[in-house]
């Protein structure tokens, strides 16, 4: 790398002035590309190694999209009044990269264009950040070494190749840059096909591309994004790279079933962006893995693999894996960075967001744990296509809960169309359910991160859970009752208790139960496959972590969107409801 130098000549001053941003703020751009959704286009940025064909493909692509074509190197030379090789020779690479960054920021701050960048442009962190801020779509033209070598041999205008072995230079540059190019939005493997054929493939990829939705969880310095989209596992490394992790070294914790389905895709996505997977730990599937015994085994495996405090723990799986791996990250070496990659609907809409981690005890669910916020949540909705129908339905119970908390707009969507569409696997309905649930939870968590509000706050997210957790504990976490199924019955009971106490309209419990039943969920205790004792359930609820000063604490409803906590519910009222719902002594 050439050293940075202080430049005071007129040519350099003119170059810096021409490179400065245009002065107007970067305008917001819609997500759609030309011909997609009818919205205005974004700028398309082509990145890749020297010889990848960025300029030749860029010109063809611009003609097809009806956008202007610009070449960053040409614009830099025009601004400086010098060839790039001379800028490097006179002022060094650091000065060139600084000017290049400013030129590109200026070019993408205006109307949409197709822009071909120099080989080193996207390797610059400041340039990548500027392109993200501008809302561009970046496309990596990924060519093999042999293809690039044939194209760059004899080209004297490439500064990096002057007086050097081009094959060795390419190998060095590819090793350094490919992990950074992997942060592009779209990756196009390129062959020796014609530029016209590659251009068609780029255009097709752009037409099918949709930007993932980012839901911020604003927690000051500890804030993070929930990224929701289809196919995120393949881009996991690129997305993690932008999350300011301390290193590109991770340990993946999953369960055996999920690892078989998605482990290879996650590993490939991580390694493409230069991440090293130091350990892959798999636990048995099911709620029984949320135990101190399993936690101990996970910690032993992580430490045996040589993790250090810069290693990020990645949880790949459902709520059980997320809670377990998050707790392991919270206590290993007194705290490791942590990323959630939820693969179930329940985890994507609820348990992966908010930083609650923990394990179960014989006395009840989640009674040992810690608050440990993730650095990032990647909710790849494509993984939901691998869920068994029962798991998908169980996850939807948390969506229904969020609808009741959010109000008539979201709850009405659930009732009208969303619920039955989501449990049938409709991608649009599932995406909407995940995004809206995460928006609700992010707002609640931001206002009451550690569930410390005297009334309401984060505790409202426990709607249906006091009853649901008691039912789960009575079943012994043996798979007889899934968490979401317990929550579904709990939602019906919470609505019924609210009506009995005069807080809500008498028809609300029927409305809630009818919707859950229409989605294939158990809505009443009598829908469950085994009998329950009212006295035993009451005892479970008295040991719930939400109990305050020995008093049961319920989340009740006045109406959808009007939810509150109550610590003055007479225990006999709750027990009478359980008996009325079919529980025995």
Secondary structure as a PSIPRED ss2 file (coil, helix, strand):
# PSIPRED VFORMAT (PSIPRED V4.0)

   1 X C   1.000  0.000  0.000
   2 X C   1.000  0.000  0.000
   3 X C   1.000  0.000  0.000
   4 X C   1.000  0.000  0.000
   5 X C   1.000  0.000  0.000
   6 X C   1.000  0.000  0.000
   7 X C   1.000  0.000  0.000
   8 X C   1.000  0.000  0.000
   9 X C   1.000  0.000  0.000
  10 X H   0.000  1.000  0.000
  11 X H   0.000  1.000  0.000
  12 X H   0.000  1.000  0.000
  13 X H   0.000  1.000  0.000
  14 X H   0.000  1.000  0.000
  15 X H   0.000  1.000  0.000
  16 X H   0.000  1.000  0.000
  17 X H   0.000  1.000  0.000
  18 X H   0.000  1.000  0.000
  19 X H   0.000  1.000  0.000
  20 X C   1.000  0.000  0.000
  21 X C   1.000  0.000  0.000
  22 X C   1.000  0.000  0.000
  23 X C   1.000  0.000  0.000
  24 X C   1.000  0.000  0.000
  25 X C   1.000  0.000  0.000
  26 X C   1.000  0.000  0.000
  27 X C   1.000  0.000  0.000
  28 X C   1.000  0.000  0.000
  29 X C   1.000  0.000  0.000
  30 X C   1.000  0.000  0.000
  31 X C   1.000  0.000  0.000
  32 X C   1.000  0.000  0.000
  33 X C   1.000  0.000  0.000
  34 X C   1.000  0.000  0.000
  35 X C   1.000  0.000  0.000
  36 X C   1.000  0.000  0.000
  37 X C   1.000  0.000  0.000
  38 X C   1.000  0.000  0.000
  39 X C   1.000  0.000  0.000
  40 X C   1.000  0.000  0.000
  41 X C   1.000  0.000  0.000
  42 X C   1.000  0.000  0.000
  43 X C   1.000  0.000  0.000
  44 X E   0.000  0.000  1.000
  45 X E   0.000  0.000  1.000
  46 X E   0.000  0.000  1.000
  47 X E   0.000  0.000  1.000
  48 X C   1.000  0.000  0.000
  49 X C   1.000  0.000  0.000
  50 X C   1.000  0.000  0.000
  51 X C   1.000  0.000  0.000
  52 X C   1.000  0.000  0.000
  53 X C   1.000  0.000  0.000
  54 X H   0.000  1.000  0.000
  55 X H   0.000  1.000  0.000
  56 X H   0.000  1.000  0.000
  57 X H   0.000  1.000  0.000
  58 X H   0.000  1.000  0.000
  59 X H   0.000  1.000  0.000
  60 X H   0.000  1.000  0.000
  61 X H   0.000  1.000  0.000
  62 X H   0.000  1.000  0.000
  63 X H   0.000  1.000  0.000
  64 X H   0.000  1.000  0.000
  65 X H   0.000  1.000  0.000
  66 X C   1.000  0.000  0.000
  67 X C   1.000  0.000  0.000
  68 X E   0.000  0.000  1.000
  69 X E   0.000  0.000  1.000
  70 X E   0.000  0.000  1.000
  71 X E   0.000  0.000  1.000
  72 X H   0.000  1.000  0.000
  73 X H   0.000  1.000  0.000
  74 X H   0.000  1.000  0.000
  75 X H   0.000  1.000  0.000
  76 X H   0.000  1.000  0.000
  77 X H   0.000  1.000  0.000
  78 X H   0.000  1.000  0.000
  79 X H   0.000  1.000  0.000
  80 X H   0.000  1.000  0.000
  81 X C   1.000  0.000  0.000
  82 X C   1.000  0.000  0.000
  83 X C   1.000  0.000  0.000
  84 X H   0.000  1.000  0.000
  85 X H   0.000  1.000  0.000
  86 X H   0.000  1.000  0.000
  87 X H   0.000  1.000  0.000
  88 X H   0.000  1.000  0.000
  89 X H   0.000  1.000  0.000
  90 X H   0.000  1.000  0.000
  91 X H   0.000  1.000  0.000
  92 X C   1.000  0.000  0.000
  93 X H   0.000  1.000  0.000
  94 X H   0.000  1.000  0.000
  95 X H   0.000  1.000  0.000
  96 X H   0.000  1.000  0.000
  97 X H   0.000  1.000  0.000
  98 X H   0.000  1.000  0.000
  99 X H   0.000  1.000  0.000
 100 X H   0.000  1.000  0.000
 101 X H   0.000  1.000  0.000
 102 X H   0.000  1.000  0.000
 103 X H   0.000  1.000  0.000
 104 X H   0.000  1.000  0.000
 105 X H   0.000  1.000  0.000
 106 X H   0.000  1.000  0.000
 107 X H   0.000  1.000  0.000
 108 X H   0.000  1.000  0.000
 109 X C   1.000  0.000  0.000
 110 X C   1.000  0.000  0.000
 111 X C   1.000  0.000  0.000
 112 X C   1.000  0.000  0.000
 113 X E   0.000  0.000  1.000
 114 X E   0.000  0.000  1.000
 115 X E   0.000  0.000  1.000
 116 X E   0.000  0.000  1.000
 117 X C   1.000  0.000  0.000
 118 X C   1.000  0.000  0.000
 119 X C   1.000  0.000  0.000
 120 X C   1.000  0.000  0.000
 121 X C   1.000  0.000  0.000
 122 X C   1.000  0.000  0.000
 123 X C   1.000  0.000  0.000
 124 X C   1.000  0.000  0.000
 125 X H   0.000  1.000  0.000
 126 X H   0.000  1.000  0.000
 127 X H   0.000  1.000  0.000
 128 X H   0.000  1.000  0.000
 129 X H   0.000  1.000  0.000
 130 X H   0.000  1.000  0.000
 131 X H   0.000  1.000  0.000
 132 X H   0.000  1.000  0.000
 133 X H   0.000  1.000  0.000
 134 X C   1.000  0.000  0.000
 135 X C   1.000  0.000  0.000
 136 X C   1.000  0.000  0.000
 137 X E   0.000  0.000  1.000
 138 X E   0.000  0.000  1.000
 139 X E   0.000  0.000  1.000
 140 X E   0.000  0.000  1.000
 141 X E   0.000  0.000  1.000
 142 X E   0.000  0.000  1.000
 143 X E   0.000  0.000  1.000
 144 X C   1.000  0.000  0.000
 145 X H   0.000  1.000  0.000
 146 X H   0.000  1.000  0.000
 147 X H   0.000  1.000  0.000
 148 X H   0.000  1.000  0.000
 149 X H   0.000  1.000  0.000
 150 X H   0.000  1.000  0.000
 151 X H   0.000  1.000  0.000
 152 X H   0.000  1.000  0.000
 153 X C   1.000  0.000  0.000
 154 X C   1.000  0.000  0.000
 155 X C   1.000  0.000  0.000
 156 X C   1.000  0.000  0.000
 157 X C   1.000  0.000  0.000
 158 X C   1.000  0.000  0.000
 159 X H   0.000  1.000  0.000
 160 X H   0.000  1.000  0.000
 161 X H   0.000  1.000  0.000
 162 X C   1.000  0.000  0.000
 163 X C   1.000  0.000  0.000
 164 X C   1.000  0.000  0.000
 165 X C   1.000  0.000  0.000
 166 X H   0.000  1.000  0.000
 167 X H   0.000  1.000  0.000
 168 X H   0.000  1.000  0.000
 169 X H   0.000  1.000  0.000
 170 X H   0.000  1.000  0.000
 171 X H   0.000  1.000  0.000
 172 X H   0.000  1.000  0.000
 173 X H   0.000  1.000  0.000
 174 X H   0.000  1.000  0.000
 175 X H   0.000  1.000  0.000
 176 X H   0.000  1.000  0.000
 177 X H   0.000  1.000  0.000
 178 X H   0.000  1.000  0.000
 179 X H   0.000  1.000  0.000
 180 X H   0.000  1.000  0.000
 181 X H   0.000  1.000  0.000
 182 X C   1.000  0.000  0.000
 183 X C   1.000  0.000  0.000
 184 X C   1.000  0.000  0.000
 185 X C   1.000  0.000  0.000
 186 X E   0.000  0.000  1.000
 187 X E   0.000  0.000  1.000
 188 X E   0.000  0.000  1.000
 189 X E   0.000  0.000  1.000
 190 X E   0.000  0.000  1.000
 191 X C   1.000  0.000  0.000
 192 X C   1.000  0.000  0.000
 193 X C   1.000  0.000  0.000
 194 X C   1.000  0.000  0.000
 195 X H   0.000  1.000  0.000
 196 X H   0.000  1.000  0.000
 197 X H   0.000  1.000  0.000
 198 X H   0.000  1.000  0.000
 199 X H   0.000  1.000  0.000
 200 X H   0.000  1.000  0.000
 201 X H   0.000  1.000  0.000
 202 X H   0.000  1.000  0.000
 203 X H   0.000  1.000  0.000
 204 X H   0.000  1.000  0.000
 205 X H   0.000  1.000  0.000
 206 X H   0.000  1.000  0.000
 207 X H   0.000  1.000  0.000
 208 X C   1.000  0.000  0.000
 209 X C   1.000  0.000  0.000
 210 X C   1.000  0.000  0.000
 211 X C   1.000  0.000  0.000
 212 X C   1.000  0.000  0.000
 213 X E   0.000  0.000  1.000
 214 X E   0.000  0.000  1.000
 215 X E   0.000  0.000  1.000
 216 X E   0.000  0.000  1.000
 217 X E   0.000  0.000  1.000
 218 X C   1.000  0.000  0.000
 219 X C   1.000  0.000  0.000
 220 X H   0.000  1.000  0.000
 221 X H   0.000  1.000  0.000
 222 X H   0.000  1.000  0.000
 223 X C   1.000  0.000  0.000
 224 X E   0.000  0.000  1.000
 225 X E   0.000  0.000  1.000
 226 X E   0.000  0.000  1.000
 227 X E   0.000  0.000  1.000
 228 X E   0.000  0.000  1.000
 229 X E   0.000  0.000  1.000
 230 X C   1.000  0.000  0.000
 231 X C   1.000  0.000  0.000
 232 X C   1.000  0.000  0.000
 233 X H   0.000  1.000  0.000
 234 X H   0.000  1.000  0.000
 235 X H   0.000  1.000  0.000
 236 X H   0.000  1.000  0.000
 237 X H   0.000  1.000  0.000
 238 X H   0.000  1.000  0.000
 239 X H   0.000  1.000  0.000
 240 X H   0.000  1.000  0.000
 241 X H   0.000  1.000  0.000
 242 X C   1.000  0.000  0.000
 243 X C   1.000  0.000  0.000
 244 X C   1.000  0.000  0.000
 245 X C   1.000  0.000  0.000
 246 X C   1.000  0.000  0.000
 247 X C   1.000  0.000  0.000
 248 X C   1.000  0.000  0.000
 249 X E   0.000  0.000  1.000
 250 X E   0.000  0.000  1.000
 251 X E   0.000  0.000  1.000
 252 X E   0.000  0.000  1.000
 253 X E   0.000  0.000  1.000
 254 X E   0.000  0.000  1.000
 255 X E   0.000  0.000  1.000
 256 X H   0.000  1.000  0.000
 257 X H   0.000  1.000  0.000
 258 X H   0.000  1.000  0.000
 259 X H   0.000  1.000  0.000
 260 X H   0.000  1.000  0.000
 261 X H   0.000  1.000  0.000
 262 X H   0.000  1.000  0.000
 263 X H   0.000  1.000  0.000
 264 X H   0.000  1.000  0.000
 265 X H   0.000  1.000  0.000
 266 X H   0.000  1.000  0.000
 267 X H   0.000  1.000  0.000
 268 X H   0.000  1.000  0.000
 269 X H   0.000  1.000  0.000
 270 X H   0.000  1.000  0.000
 271 X H   0.000  1.000  0.000
 272 X H   0.000  1.000  0.000
 273 X C   1.000  0.000  0.000
 274 X C   1.000  0.000  0.000
 275 X C   1.000  0.000  0.000
 276 X E   0.000  0.000  1.000
 277 X E   0.000  0.000  1.000
 278 X E   0.000  0.000  1.000
 279 X E   0.000  0.000  1.000
 280 X E   0.000  0.000  1.000
 281 X E   0.000  0.000  1.000
 282 X E   0.000  0.000  1.000
 283 X E   0.000  0.000  1.000
 284 X C   1.000  0.000  0.000
 285 X C   1.000  0.000  0.000
 286 X C   1.000  0.000  0.000
 287 X H   0.000  1.000  0.000
 288 X H   0.000  1.000  0.000
 289 X H   0.000  1.000  0.000
 290 X C   1.000  0.000  0.000
 291 X C   1.000  0.000  0.000
 292 X H   0.000  1.000  0.000
 293 X H   0.000  1.000  0.000
 294 X H   0.000  1.000  0.000
 295 X H   0.000  1.000  0.000
 296 X H   0.000  1.000  0.000
 297 X H   0.000  1.000  0.000
 298 X H   0.000  1.000  0.000
 299 X H   0.000  1.000  0.000
 300 X H   0.000  1.000  0.000
 301 X H   0.000  1.000  0.000
 302 X H   0.000  1.000  0.000
 303 X H   0.000  1.000  0.000
 304 X H   0.000  1.000  0.000
 305 X C   1.000  0.000  0.000
 306 X C   1.000  0.000  0.000
 307 X C   1.000  0.000  0.000
 308 X C   1.000  0.000  0.000
 309 X C   1.000  0.000  0.000
 310 X C   1.000  0.000  0.000
 311 X C   1.000  0.000  0.000
 312 X E   0.000  0.000  1.000
 313 X E   0.000  0.000  1.000
 314 X E   0.000  0.000  1.000
 315 X E   0.000  0.000  1.000
 316 X E   0.000  0.000  1.000
 317 X E   0.000  0.000  1.000
 318 X C   1.000  0.000  0.000
 319 X H   0.000  1.000  0.000
 320 X H   0.000  1.000  0.000
 321 X H   0.000  1.000  0.000
 322 X H   0.000  1.000  0.000
 323 X H   0.000  1.000  0.000
 324 X H   0.000  1.000  0.000
 325 X H   0.000  1.000  0.000
 326 X H   0.000  1.000  0.000
 327 X H   0.000  1.000  0.000
 328 X H   0.000  1.000  0.000
 329 X H   0.000  1.000  0.000
 330 X H   0.000  1.000  0.000
 331 X H   0.000  1.000  0.000
 332 X H   0.000  1.000  0.000
 333 X H   0.000  1.000  0.000
 334 X H   0.000  1.000  0.000
 335 X C   1.000  0.000  0.000
 336 X C   1.000  0.000  0.000
 337 X C   1.000  0.000  0.000
 338 X E   0.000  0.000  1.000
 339 X E   0.000  0.000  1.000
 340 X E   0.000  0.000  1.000
 341 X E   0.000  0.000  1.000
 342 X E   0.000  0.000  1.000
 343 X C   1.000  0.000  0.000
 344 X C   1.000  0.000  0.000
 345 X H   0.000  1.000  0.000
 346 X H   0.000  1.000  0.000
 347 X H   0.000  1.000  0.000
 348 X H   0.000  1.000  0.000
 349 X H   0.000  1.000  0.000
 350 X H   0.000  1.000  0.000
 351 X H   0.000  1.000  0.000
 352 X C   1.000  0.000  0.000
 353 X C   1.000  0.000  0.000
 354 X C   1.000  0.000  0.000
 355 X C   1.000  0.000  0.000
 356 X E   0.000  0.000  1.000
 357 X E   0.000  0.000  1.000
 358 X E   0.000  0.000  1.000
 359 X E   0.000  0.000  1.000
 360 X E   0.000  0.000  1.000
 361 X E   0.000  0.000  1.000
 362 X C   1.000  0.000  0.000
 363 X C   1.000  0.000  0.000
 364 X E   0.000  0.000  1.000
 365 X E   0.000  0.000  1.000
 366 X E   0.000  0.000  1.000
 367 X E   0.000  0.000  1.000
 368 X E   0.000  0.000  1.000
 369 X E   0.000  0.000  1.000
 370 X E   0.000  0.000  1.000
 371 X E   0.000  0.000  1.000
 372 X C   1.000  0.000  0.000
 373 X C   1.000  0.000  0.000
 374 X C   1.000  0.000  0.000
 375 X C   1.000  0.000  0.000
 376 X E   0.000  0.000  1.000
 377 X E   0.000  0.000  1.000
 378 X E   0.000  0.000  1.000
 379 X E   0.000  0.000  1.000
 380 X E   0.000  0.000  1.000
 381 X H   0.000  1.000  0.000
 382 X H   0.000  1.000  0.000
 383 X H   0.000  1.000  0.000
 384 X H   0.000  1.000  0.000
 385 X H   0.000  1.000  0.000
 386 X H   0.000  1.000  0.000
 387 X C   1.000  0.000  0.000
 388 X C   1.000  0.000  0.000
 389 X H   0.000  1.000  0.000
 390 X H   0.000  1.000  0.000
 391 X H   0.000  1.000  0.000
 392 X H   0.000  1.000  0.000
 393 X H   0.000  1.000  0.000
 394 X H   0.000  1.000  0.000
 395 X H   0.000  1.000  0.000
 396 X H   0.000  1.000  0.000
 397 X H   0.000  1.000  0.000
 398 X H   0.000  1.000  0.000
 399 X H   0.000  1.000  0.000
 400 X H   0.000  1.000  0.000
 401 X H   0.000  1.000  0.000
 402 X H   0.000  1.000  0.000
 403 X H   0.000  1.000  0.000
 404 X H   0.000  1.000  0.000
 405 X H   0.000  1.000  0.000
 406 X H   0.000  1.000  0.000
 407 X C   1.000  0.000  0.000
 408 X H   0.000  1.000  0.000
 409 X H   0.000  1.000  0.000
 410 X H   0.000  1.000  0.000
 411 X H   0.000  1.000  0.000
 412 X H   0.000  1.000  0.000
 413 X H   0.000  1.000  0.000
 414 X H   0.000  1.000  0.000
 415 X H   0.000  1.000  0.000
 416 X H   0.000  1.000  0.000
 417 X H   0.000  1.000  0.000
 418 X H   0.000  1.000  0.000
 419 X H   0.000  1.000  0.000
 420 X H   0.000  1.000  0.000
 421 X H   0.000  1.000  0.000
 422 X H   0.000  1.000  0.000
 423 X H   0.000  1.000  0.000
 424 X C   1.000  0.000  0.000
 425 X C   1.000  0.000  0.000
 426 X C   1.000  0.000  0.000
 427 X H   0.000  1.000  0.000
 428 X H   0.000  1.000  0.000
 429 X H   0.000  1.000  0.000
 430 X H   0.000  1.000  0.000
 431 X H   0.000  1.000  0.000
 432 X H   0.000  1.000  0.000
 433 X H   0.000  1.000  0.000
 434 X H   0.000  1.000  0.000
 435 X H   0.000  1.000  0.000
 436 X H   0.000  1.000  0.000
 437 X H   0.000  1.000  0.000
 438 X H   0.000  1.000  0.000
 439 X H   0.000  1.000  0.000
 440 X H   0.000  1.000  0.000
 441 X H   0.000  1.000  0.000
 442 X H   0.000  1.000  0.000
 443 X H   0.000  1.000  0.000
 444 X H   0.000  1.000  0.000
 445 X H   0.000  1.000  0.000
 446 X H   0.000  1.000  0.000
 447 X H   0.000  1.000  0.000
 448 X C   1.000  0.000  0.000
 449 X C   1.000  0.000  0.000
 450 X C   1.000  0.000  0.000
 451 X C   1.000  0.000  0.000
 452 X C   1.000  0.000  0.000
 453 X C   1.000  0.000  0.000
 454 X C   1.000  0.000  0.000
 455 X C   1.000  0.000  0.000
 456 X C   1.000  0.000  0.000
 457 X H   0.000  1.000  0.000
 458 X H   0.000  1.000  0.000
 459 X H   0.000  1.000  0.000
 460 X H   0.000  1.000  0.000
 461 X H   0.000  1.000  0.000
 462 X H   0.000  1.000  0.000
 463 X C   1.000  0.000  0.000
 464 X C   1.000  0.000  0.000
 465 X H   0.000  1.000  0.000
 466 X H   0.000  1.000  0.000
 467 X H   0.000  1.000  0.000
 468 X H   0.000  1.000  0.000
 469 X H   0.000  1.000  0.000
 470 X H   0.000  1.000  0.000
 471 X H   0.000  1.000  0.000
 472 X H   0.000  1.000  0.000
 473 X H   0.000  1.000  0.000
 474 X H   0.000  1.000  0.000
 475 X H   0.000  1.000  0.000
 476 X C   1.000  0.000  0.000
 477 X C   1.000  0.000  0.000
 478 X C   1.000  0.000  0.000
 479 X C   1.000  0.000  0.000
 480 X C   1.000  0.000  0.000
 481 X C   1.000  0.000  0.000
 482 X C   1.000  0.000  0.000
 483 X H   0.000  1.000  0.000
 484 X H   0.000  1.000  0.000
 485 X H   0.000  1.000  0.000
 486 X H   0.000  1.000  0.000
 487 X H   0.000  1.000  0.000
 488 X H   0.000  1.000  0.000
 489 X H   0.000  1.000  0.000
 490 X H   0.000  1.000  0.000
 491 X H   0.000  1.000  0.000
 492 X H   0.000  1.000  0.000
 493 X H   0.000  1.000  0.000
 494 X H   0.000  1.000  0.000
 495 X H   0.000  1.000  0.000
 496 X H   0.000  1.000  0.000
 497 X H   0.000  1.000  0.000
 498 X H   0.000  1.000  0.000
 499 X H   0.000  1.000  0.000
 500 X H   0.000  1.000  0.000
 501 X C   1.000  0.000  0.000
 502 X C   1.000  0.000  0.000
 503 X C   1.000  0.000  0.000
 504 X C   1.000  0.000  0.000
 505 X C   1.000  0.000  0.000
 506 X C   1.000  0.000  0.000
 507 X C   1.000  0.000  0.000
 508 X H   0.000  1.000  0.000
 509 X H   0.000  1.000  0.000
 510 X H   0.000  1.000  0.000
 511 X H   0.000  1.000  0.000
 512 X H   0.000  1.000  0.000
 513 X H   0.000  1.000  0.000
 514 X H   0.000  1.000  0.000
 515 X H   0.000  1.000  0.000
 516 X H   0.000  1.000  0.000
 517 X H   0.000  1.000  0.000
 518 X H   0.000  1.000  0.000
 519 X C   1.000  0.000  0.000
 520 X C   1.000  0.000  0.000
 521 X C   1.000  0.000  0.000
 522 X C   1.000  0.000  0.000
 523 X C   1.000  0.000  0.000
 524 X C   1.000  0.000  0.000
 525 X H   0.000  1.000  0.000
 526 X H   0.000  1.000  0.000
 527 X H   0.000  1.000  0.000
 528 X C   1.000  0.000  0.000
 529 X C   1.000  0.000  0.000
 530 X C   1.000  0.000  0.000
 531 X C   1.000  0.000  0.000
 532 X C   1.000  0.000  0.000
 533 X E   0.000  0.000  1.000
 534 X H   0.000  1.000  0.000
 535 X H   0.000  1.000  0.000
 536 X H   0.000  1.000  0.000
 537 X H   0.000  1.000  0.000
 538 X H   0.000  1.000  0.000
 539 X H   0.000  1.000  0.000
 540 X H   0.000  1.000  0.000
 541 X H   0.000  1.000  0.000
 542 X H   0.000  1.000  0.000
 543 X C   1.000  0.000  0.000
 544 X C   1.000  0.000  0.000
 545 X C   1.000  0.000  0.000
 546 X C   1.000  0.000  0.000
 547 X C   1.000  0.000  0.000
 548 X E   0.000  0.000  1.000
 549 X C   1.000  0.000  0.000
 550 X C   1.000  0.000  0.000
 551 X E   0.000  0.000  1.000
 552 X C   1.000  0.000  0.000
 553 X C   1.000  0.000  0.000
 554 X E   0.000  0.000  1.000
 555 X E   0.000  0.000  1.000
 556 X E   0.000  0.000  1.000
 557 X E   0.000  0.000  1.000
 558 X E   0.000  0.000  1.000
 559 X E   0.000  0.000  1.000
 560 X C   1.000  0.000  0.000
 561 X C   1.000  0.000  0.000
 562 X E   0.000  0.000  1.000
 563 X E   0.000  0.000  1.000
 564 X E   0.000  0.000  1.000
 565 X E   0.000  0.000  1.000
 566 X E   0.000  0.000  1.000
 567 X C   1.000  0.000  0.000
 568 X C   1.000  0.000  0.000
 569 X C   1.000  0.000  0.000
 570 X C   1.000  0.000  0.000
 571 X H   0.000  1.000  0.000
 572 X H   0.000  1.000  0.000
 573 X H   0.000  1.000  0.000
 574 X H   0.000  1.000  0.000
 575 X H   0.000  1.000  0.000
 576 X H   0.000  1.000  0.000
 577 X H   0.000  1.000  0.000
 578 X H   0.000  1.000  0.000
 579 X H   0.000  1.000  0.000
 580 X H   0.000  1.000  0.000
 581 X C   1.000  0.000  0.000
 582 X C   1.000  0.000  0.000
 583 X C   1.000  0.000  0.000
 584 X E   0.000  0.000  1.000
 585 X C   1.000  0.000  0.000
